[in-house]
Amino acid sequence: MRRWFCAGIVAGLLLAGAGTASAHPHVLVSVRTTTVINDQGEVEALKHAWKFDDAFSTFSTQGLDKNGDGKFDREELADLAKVNVESLSEYGYFSFIRRGKDQAEFGSVKDYWLSHDGKNLTLHFTLPLAGKPFRIQDIRLEVYDPTFFVAFDFEKDNPVTVEGGKLACTTNIAPPKTGVTERLSKLGESFFQSMNAGANADWAVPVRFTCQ
Protein backbone atom coordinates (compact mmCIF):
# COMPACT_ATOMS: atom_id res chain seq x y z
CA MET A 1 0.00 0.00 0.00
CA ARG A 2 2.83 2.37 0.83
CA ARG A 3 4.47 1.67 -2.53
CA TRP A 4 1.21 2.78 -4.14
CA PHE A 5 0.79 5.81 -1.88
CA CYS A 6 4.37 7.03 -1.44
CA ALA A 7 4.86 8.23 -5.00
CA GLY A 8 1.83 10.45 -4.64
CA ILE A 9 2.25 11.62 -1.08
CA VAL A 10 4.74 14.46 -1.51
CA ALA A 11 2.98 15.86 -4.58
CA GLY A 12 -0.38 15.34 -2.92
CA LEU A 13 0.68 17.22 0.19
CA LEU A 14 2.02 20.07 -1.90
CA LEU A 15 -1.25 20.22 -3.83
CA ALA A 16 -3.14 20.33 -0.57
CA GLY A 17 -0.87 22.97 0.90
CA ALA A 18 -0.05 20.66 3.79
CA GLY A 19 3.04 20.68 5.99
CA THR A 20 5.96 18.32 6.01
CA ALA A 21 5.72 14.79 4.69
CA SER A 22 6.47 13.44 8.17
CA ALA A 23 3.03 14.45 9.46
CA HIS A 24 0.36 11.80 9.90
CA PRO A 25 -1.87 10.88 8.24
CA HIS A 26 -0.69 11.17 4.64
CA VAL A 27 -3.91 10.12 2.89
CA LEU A 28 -7.56 10.46 3.90
CA VAL A 29 -10.08 7.80 2.90
CA SER A 30 -13.85 7.84 3.40
CA VAL A 31 -15.28 4.34 3.70
CA ARG A 32 -18.64 2.86 2.76
CA THR A 33 -18.98 -0.91 3.30
CA THR A 34 -21.65 -3.49 2.55
CA THR A 35 -21.41 -6.65 4.66
CA VAL A 36 -22.69 -9.64 2.68
CA ILE A 37 -24.16 -12.55 4.67
CA ASN A 38 -25.74 -15.90 3.82
CA ASP A 39 -28.97 -17.48 5.08
CA GLN A 40 -27.15 -18.80 8.15
CA GLY A 41 -26.12 -15.27 9.12
CA GLU A 42 -22.46 -15.91 8.31
CA VAL A 43 -20.37 -13.18 6.72
CA GLU A 44 -19.44 -14.04 3.14
CA ALA A 45 -17.77 -10.84 1.93
CA LEU A 46 -17.18 -7.15 2.38
CA LYS A 47 -18.02 -4.81 -0.48
CA HIS A 48 -15.88 -1.74 0.01
CA ALA A 49 -16.10 1.70 -1.62
CA TRP A 50 -13.17 3.90 -0.55
CA LYS A 51 -13.21 7.56 -1.57
CA PHE A 52 -9.81 9.25 -1.57
CA ASP A 53 -9.09 12.84 -0.63
CA ASP A 54 -8.88 15.63 -3.22
CA ALA A 55 -5.09 15.97 -3.31
CA PHE A 56 -4.37 12.28 -3.72
CA SER A 57 -7.13 11.89 -6.31
CA THR A 58 -5.73 14.79 -8.33
CA PHE A 59 -2.19 13.47 -8.32
CA SER A 60 -3.16 9.85 -9.02
CA THR A 61 -5.16 10.68 -12.14
CA GLN A 62 -2.53 12.84 -13.84
CA GLY A 63 -2.08 11.70 -17.44
CA LEU A 64 -4.87 9.10 -17.30
CA ASP A 65 -7.43 10.96 -19.43
CA LYS A 66 -6.35 9.18 -22.62
CA ASN A 67 -9.25 10.34 -24.81
CA GLY A 68 -9.02 13.94 -23.61
CA ASP A 69 -12.70 14.31 -22.75
CA GLY A 70 -12.01 15.71 -19.30
CA LYS A 71 -13.40 12.63 -17.57
CA PHE A 72 -11.94 9.39 -16.23
CA ASP A 73 -13.82 6.27 -17.25
CA ARG A 74 -13.38 2.79 -15.82
CA GLU A 75 -11.17 1.66 -18.69
CA GLU A 76 -8.77 4.58 -18.23
CA LEU A 77 -8.53 3.80 -14.52
CA ALA A 78 -8.23 0.02 -14.90
CA ASP A 79 -4.44 -0.23 -14.58
CA LEU A 80 -4.43 2.00 -11.51
CA ALA A 81 -7.19 -0.10 -9.93
CA LYS A 82 -5.12 -3.25 -10.49
CA VAL A 83 -2.09 -1.71 -8.79
CA ASN A 84 -4.28 -0.61 -5.90
CA VAL A 85 -5.77 -4.00 -5.05
CA GLU A 86 -2.49 -5.84 -5.56
CA SER A 87 -0.76 -3.45 -3.15
CA LEU A 88 -3.57 -3.74 -0.62
CA SER A 89 -3.13 -7.51 -0.26
CA GLU A 90 0.22 -7.01 1.46
CA TYR A 91 -1.53 -5.11 4.24
CA GLY A 92 -4.60 -7.27 4.67
CA TYR A 93 -6.72 -4.68 2.87
CA PHE A 94 -6.73 -2.68 6.13
CA SER A 95 -9.89 -4.65 6.94
CA PHE A 96 -10.44 -6.57 10.16
CA ILE A 97 -13.25 -8.88 11.23
CA ARG A 98 -12.74 -10.10 14.77
CA ARG A 99 -14.65 -12.40 17.13
CA GLY A 100 -13.03 -12.22 20.51
CA LYS A 101 -9.41 -13.20 19.91
CA ASP A 102 -10.18 -14.83 16.54
CA GLN A 103 -9.66 -12.91 13.30
CA ALA A 104 -11.21 -13.73 9.94
CA GLU A 105 -9.12 -14.50 6.88
CA PHE A 106 -9.78 -13.02 3.46
CA GLY A 107 -9.56 -14.53 0.01
CA SER A 108 -8.61 -12.90 -3.27
CA VAL A 109 -10.28 -9.63 -4.21
CA LYS A 110 -13.14 -9.76 -6.72
CA ASP A 111 -14.96 -7.19 -8.87
CA TYR A 112 -12.59 -4.29 -8.40
CA TRP A 113 -12.63 -0.97 -10.25
CA LEU A 114 -12.05 2.75 -9.79
CA SER A 115 -14.61 5.47 -10.42
CA HIS A 116 -14.15 9.24 -10.54
CA ASP A 117 -16.90 11.75 -9.82
CA GLY A 118 -15.08 14.73 -11.29
CA LYS A 119 -13.25 15.39 -8.04
CA ASN A 120 -12.50 12.22 -6.09
CA LEU A 121 -11.35 8.72 -6.90
CA THR A 122 -13.29 5.85 -5.34
CA LEU A 123 -11.92 2.31 -5.20
CA HIS A 124 -14.62 -0.38 -5.32
CA PHE A 125 -13.78 -3.98 -4.48
CA THR A 126 -15.28 -7.13 -2.99
CA LEU A 127 -13.30 -8.92 -0.29
CA PRO A 128 -14.54 -12.49 0.30
CA LEU A 129 -13.95 -14.29 3.57
CA ALA A 130 -11.96 -17.52 3.63
CA GLY A 131 -11.57 -20.18 6.29
CA LYS A 132 -13.91 -20.71 9.22
CA PRO A 133 -17.26 -18.90 9.23
CA PHE A 134 -18.06 -15.90 11.39
CA ARG A 135 -21.65 -15.05 12.35
CA ILE A 136 -22.43 -11.40 11.85
CA GLN A 137 -23.89 -10.99 15.34
CA ASP A 138 -20.57 -12.07 16.86
CA ILE A 139 -18.14 -9.89 14.95
CA ARG A 140 -16.45 -6.54 15.26
CA LEU A 141 -15.66 -4.91 11.91
CA GLU A 142 -12.89 -2.33 11.64
CA VAL A 143 -11.22 -0.57 8.72
CA TYR A 144 -8.01 1.19 9.70
CA ASP A 145 -4.27 1.45 9.15
CA PRO A 146 -2.36 0.47 12.33
CA THR A 147 0.45 2.83 11.34
CA PHE A 148 -1.97 5.74 10.66
CA PHE A 149 -0.21 6.37 7.35
CA VAL A 150 -3.74 6.32 5.94
CA ALA A 151 -6.65 7.73 7.93
CA PHE A 152 -9.88 5.83 7.32
CA ASP A 153 -13.20 7.31 8.34
CA PHE A 154 -16.70 5.95 7.71
CA GLU A 155 -19.01 8.03 5.54
CA LYS A 156 -21.72 9.96 7.38
CA ASP A 157 -24.63 8.56 5.31
CA ASN A 158 -25.20 4.79 5.19
CA PRO A 159 -21.58 3.96 6.09
CA VAL A 160 -22.17 0.24 6.76
CA THR A 161 -25.07 -1.84 5.46
CA VAL A 162 -25.95 -5.54 5.39
CA GLU A 163 -26.91 -7.45 2.24
CA GLY A 164 -28.28 -10.94 1.67
CA GLY A 165 -29.46 -13.65 4.06
CA LYS A 166 -32.65 -13.82 6.05
CA LEU A 167 -31.68 -11.64 9.00
CA ALA A 168 -32.63 -8.02 9.51
CA CYS A 169 -29.56 -6.27 10.90
CA THR A 170 -28.73 -2.86 12.29
CA THR A 171 -25.27 -1.43 12.86
CA ASN A 172 -23.71 0.29 15.82
CA ILE A 173 -20.65 2.37 14.98
CA ALA A 174 -18.71 3.57 17.99
CA PRO A 175 -17.61 7.21 17.81
CA PRO A 176 -13.87 7.96 17.88
CA LYS A 177 -12.46 8.14 21.38
CA THR A 178 -12.16 11.62 22.86
CA GLY A 179 -8.77 13.19 22.36
CA VAL A 180 -7.39 10.52 20.03
CA THR A 181 -6.82 12.86 17.07
CA GLU A 182 -5.11 15.43 19.26
CA ARG A 183 -2.85 12.79 20.79
CA LEU A 184 -1.91 11.37 17.39
CA SER A 185 -0.91 14.79 16.10
CA LYS A 186 1.74 14.97 18.81
CA LEU A 187 3.33 11.58 18.09
CA GLY A 188 6.48 11.26 16.01
CA GLU A 189 7.15 9.14 12.93
CA SER A 190 9.02 6.50 14.96
CA PHE A 191 5.88 5.64 16.93
CA PHE A 192 3.87 4.84 13.80
CA GLN A 193 6.73 2.92 12.19
CA SER A 194 6.82 0.64 15.23
CA MET A 195 3.22 -0.49 14.66
CA ASN A 196 2.77 -3.80 12.85
CA ALA A 197 0.14 -4.66 10.24
CA GLY A 198 -2.20 -6.50 12.62
CA ALA A 199 -1.88 -4.23 15.64
CA ASN A 200 -4.89 -2.91 17.50
CA ALA A 201 -5.16 0.86 17.54
CA ASP A 202 -7.32 3.22 19.57
CA TRP A 203 -8.12 5.21 16.43
CA ALA A 204 -9.93 2.21 14.93
CA VAL A 205 -13.72 2.68 14.87
CA PRO A 206 -15.47 -0.64 15.62
CA VAL A 207 -18.73 -1.60 13.94
CA ARG A 208 -21.00 -4.15 15.62
CA PHE A 209 -24.22 -5.71 14.35
CA THR A 210 -27.57 -6.53 15.96
CA CYS A 211 -29.68 -8.97 13.94
CA GLN A 212 -33.00 -10.78 14.25
Buried (B, 14 or more C-beta within 10 A) or exposed (E): BBEBBEEBBBBBBEBBEBEEEEEBBBBBBBBBBBBBBBEEBBBBBBBBBBBBBBBBBBBBBEEBBEEEEEEBBEEBBBEBBEEBBEBBEEBBBBBBBBBEEEBBEBEEBEEBBBBBEEEBBBBBBBBBBEEEEBBBBBBBBBBBBBBBBBBBBBBEEEBBBBEBBEBEBEBEEEEEEEEBEEEBEEEEEEEBEEBEEEEEBEBBBBBBBEBE
